[in-house]
Amino acid sequence: MNRPAYCGINCDKCPIHLATLESDPAIQVRMRTEIADLIWQKYEIKLSAAEITDCDGCVATSERLFTLCQNCPIRACARQKGHANCAECDEYGCGHLLQFFTQEPDAKIALDRIRSHC
């Protein structure tokens, strides 16, 4: 994939994407259980392992998209504006991103790096 999500997350390192790529069903279940625990700890959103759906990344053209990404306001905004990611936006640093960056500082670093090369 080698392309960041709209928000700057590196999908190639995302545990949800890595679980999607896992071919062993037992390992995949274990990974999804760990991801559900991580989401609870980090975002206080309670999901079961079954709700950790396959995901090819929010910029991918496939239909496989993680449950919480389906209604992501950052994704919806970037897609509506036709941006490859939020670094291209004139409103970069909007409220949605600022809140997100408090939980995902590496995403801000990635988008800032992209903006510096625009």
Phi, psi and omega in degrees: 000299174054033178224134181289156172293167179308322185277351180106352177296142176273103184299329181295339179254357182291128181299331179292317177294319179297322176294324177299321182282342182293130182267340180275116183301323181293317178293321180298317178298316179299316180297317181294324176295316178296322179295317178301318177296317179297318179297322178295313182296319187274320187242354184057041175246122183270117176229150172272165178301325180294335179277353175275087187279161177302147180212128175260008181102146187288345177264355180290158181270355179285169179273353183278108183221131180306142183314308184288337179284339183298328181245024183290124180294331178292313178299313182300317181295311182297320179294318180298323181275353178076025181272147174290328175196174186292343179298336181278351189276139176293339180260023180307134184094017180296174183301319179300315181291317182301317178296316180297318182297334177295331180263337183227070183298332178295331178295320178295317179301316180296314181291322176299320179296317178297316180298325182291343179258001181278000000 
